[in-house]
């Protein structure tokens, strides 16, 4: 009997687990108005269901990662999926908005298990180029799912309502539970950590001492800030400012999701992940500066959409690269590293999302795009300066005199 699953099974499972968190968070967004009427409450109370699930997704990753290092990958997955099924049933039958918000928090906690453990499984099973390809799939889904989930939810809301959407999530949870029952443990007993709560805290300290890993996490976090700024602002920009319908908005949302997926897939073609991360960060910075000007001066929609497509494509290049590099440099603590990596992404998204509504949404969104992109580029450069490989040679001859002067001074 085989002790490992096939590569195809693993990739399908990892992709499904990665998509699960964003589906839980975002798929019911188009049904928020109908939920307001159903519970007889204010829109802000219904939106707390989204906030609570993101809190659960962010915080619980910090625990699922170390637990998977101690007890293996399979037990936390089974617990997470079982908890998700129970919490989803409770969401469907919630009689009050307060109960719904609480069970959404539990849903987010359960969904976090799949996200964090999927990266650890990939690190257990794959190395080198195969790891980069696996992370490319995870990165592509991680970039597409938050964007595509509201589109799918928009189609479902009109036909089956908000409870129907949660029934769909329940079915997906059951399917994943059965899939996880067939998953064969990827972390051997000999490679598992031993410890208690104190060692849990110390494991985070060990990972955070790895400066290069921290730079990769921050690079990804600010890139996620760009993504969530777009998710939060684009419905208002496209529908209210440019006057498109909800259906037309869904089409453009899907096109932009395609940009992220294409970039994540193409990133593995680079000779080294650092190249993809650096070039993606440069592209993000350039395109966000242009988008800031476009939004501030209210240019035509076609110009806004074209630049946004390139901006998200550049961002997609960095997702796969930073994930691969971060996990590869913390193999000994992959569960903890994956937990911090995932929690940081949702934390940045949770911070940025409400900021786009401050002041004029057009100029504020453009400014957030630019600030997050510049910060992402800075941490990309810092991470590359930490590596011991000679990656700068291929860049220096192509850099302009000002950029070259900055790096030559740093090397001195």
C-alpha positions, -999 to 999 in steps of 0.1 A, spaced: 0 0 0 13 34 -9 23 57 20 19 89 0 -8 104 -21 -4 110 -58 9 144 -69 -24 152 -87 -44 144 -56 -22 166 -35 -24 195 -59 -62 193 -61 -65 190 -23 -40 219 -17 -58 241 -42 -92 234 -27 -80 241 9 -63 273 -3 -95 286 -19 -117 276 11 -108 306 33 -116 333 7 -148 315 -3 -159 315 34 -150 352 37 -162 367 4 -188 345 -14 -218 359 5 -209 396 1 -235 402 -26 -262 389 -3 -255 415 25 -285 437 16 -310 408 17 -295 396 50 -301 430 65 -338 426 57 -339 390 69 -325 398 103 -342 432 106 -310 450 114 -286 476 101 -260 470 74 -231 476 98 -243 447 120 -244 423 90 -209 435 79 -196 424 113 -201 389 100 -174 396 74 -151 412 100 -155 383 125 -147 357 99 -115 376 89 -105 378 125 -110 341 128 -90 334 96 -61 356 108 -58 346 144 -65 309 142 -37 304 116 -13 313 144 -24 281 163 -31 257 134 4 261 121 23 250 153 -3 223 160 4 208 126 41 208 134 34 189 167 6 165 157 10 162 119 -10 178 91 -39 154 90 -55 158 125 -58 196 124 -73 193 89 -100 169 101 -108 190 132 -110 222 111 -134 207 85 -156 191 111 -158 224 130 -166 242 97 -195 219 90 -210 224 124 -206 262 123 -220 265 88 -252 246 99 -255 270 128 -251 300 105 -279 287 83 -303 283 113 -292 314 132 -323 333 145 -304 365 155 -277 386 139 -256 382 170 -257 345 168 -248 346 131 -218 368 138 -205 344 165 -208 314 142 -191 333 114 -162 338 137 -161 300 143 -163 295 105 -133 317 100 -113 298 126 -122 265 108 -114 279 74 -80 290 86 -69 254 92 -71 246 55 -51 276 44 -22 273 68 -18 235 66 -19 234 28 13 254 26 30 231 51 19 200 32 35 215 0 67 221 19 67 185 33 62 169 -1 80 191 -26 114 208 -30 131 231 -55 112 235 -87 84 212 -77 78 233 -46 78 265 -67 52 249 -90 30 238 -61 33 273 -46 24 288 -80 -9 269 -79 -15 279 -43 -5 315 -51 -28 316 -81 -58 303 -62 -49 326 -32 -50 356 -56 -80 346 -76 -103 333 -49 -108 365 -30 -116 383 -62 -137 356 -78 -157 346 -47 -180 378 -48 -186 372 -85 -197 336 -78 -218 349 -49 -234 375 -71 -247 348 -95 -259 326 -66 -276 354 -46 -303 361 -72 -312 324 -76 -308 307 -42 -304 336 -17 -280 339 12 -290 307 29 -285 289 -4 -249 302 -5 -242 288 29 -257 255 19 -232 255 -10 -204 262 15 -217 233 36 -215 209 7 -180 221 -1 -170 215 35 -184 179 35 -165 172 2 -133 185 17 -138 164 49 -140 133 28 -110 143 8 -90 148 39 -100 113 51 -81 100 21 -51 123 27 -20 104 39 1 122 66 29 142 50 49 149 82 66 119 97 66 114 135 104 118 136 101 153 120 74 166 144 81 192 171 76 185 208 64 211 233 38 230 251 23 265 251 57 280 261 73 263 231 45 275 209 54 311 218 91 304 214 85 288 179 71 322 168 102 339 182 125 315 163 108 322 130 106 359 136 144 360 141 148 350 105 151 385 90 148 373 54 116 354 62 101 385 79 110 406 48 92 381 26 61 382 49 60 420 48 65 421 11 35 398 7 15 417 33 17 450 15 9 432 -18 -22 418 -1 -30 454 10 -32 463 -27 -55 433 -34 -79 440 -5 -79 477 -13 -91 468 -48 -117 443 -35 -131 469 -11 -132 498 -34 -139 484 -69 -177 477 -64 -182 514 -55 -158 527 -82 -171 506 -110 -208 507 -101 -214 540 -85 -187 562 -101 -186 547 -136 -222 536 -136 -219 499 -145 -244 472 -135 -237 445 -109 -234 419 -137 -210 441 -157 -190 446 -125 -188 408 -121 -174 404 -156 -146 430 -150 -139 414 -116 -134 381 -133 -111 396 -159 -89 410 -131 -89 377 -113 -75 362 -145 -46 386 -145 -36 374 -110 -39 337 -120 -19 342 -152 9 360 -134 11 333 -106 14 306 -133 41 325 -153 62 333 -122 76 297 -122 92 304 -156 116 328 -139 151 314 -133 149 324 -96 118 333 -75 136 365 -63 135 378 -99 98 374 -101 93 390 -67 115 420 -75 101 426 -110 65 422 -98 71 447 -70 86 472 -95 56 467 -118 32 472 -89 49 505 -79 49 519 -114 13 509 -122 0 521 -88 15 555 -94 -2 557 -128 -35 544 -113 -33 571 -85 -31 598 -112 -60 582 -132 -83 579 -102 -75 614 -89 -83 630 -123 -112 607 -130 -100 593 -163 -121 571 -186 -130 537 -173 -111 519 -200 -79 536 -189 -86 527 -152 -93 491 -160 -63 486 -183 -38 499 -157 -56 479 -129 -52 447 -150 -14 453 -153 -12 463 -116 -29 430 -105 -8 410 -129 24 424 -113 10 417 -79 3 381 -89 40 376 -98 50 385 -62 24 362 -45 39 329 -57 75 341 -53 73 354 -18 53 324 -6 79 300 -21 108 319 -7 93 324 28 84 287 32 117 275 17 139 295 42 119 281 72 115 245 65 123 234 100 93 254 113 71 253 82 38 251 102 46 281 123 61 300 93 29 292 73 7 304 101 25 338 104 26 342 67 -11 336 62 -22 356 93 -2 386 81 -20 385 47 -54 387 63 -43 412 89 -31 436 62 -63 430 43 -84 437 74 -65 469 81 -66 483 45 -102 474 36 -120 501 57 -94 527 49 -105 530 12 -138 545 25 -121 575 41 -126 607 22 -129 605 -16 -128 568 -25 -111 574 -58 -81 593 -46 -79 573 -13 -78 540 -32 -51 553 -55 -30 565 -26 -33 532 -8 -23 513 -40 8 535 -42 18 534 -5 14 496 -3 33 490 -35 62 512 -25 64 494 9 62 460 -9 91 470 -32 112 481 -3 108 448 16 115 430 -17 148 448 -20 157 442 17 149 405 13 172 402 -17 200 419 1 197 393 28 202 363 5 236 348 1 232 340 -36 245 364 -63 212 376 -77 220 412 -82 244 407 -111 217 402 -136 199 433 -124 228 458 -120 236 461 -156 199 469 -164 194 494 -136 194 531 -141 223 552 -127 204 564 -96 191 529 -87 226 514 -92 242 541 -71 219 533 -42 227 496 -42 264 501 -47 265 523 -17 246 497 4 271 470 -7 300 492 4 
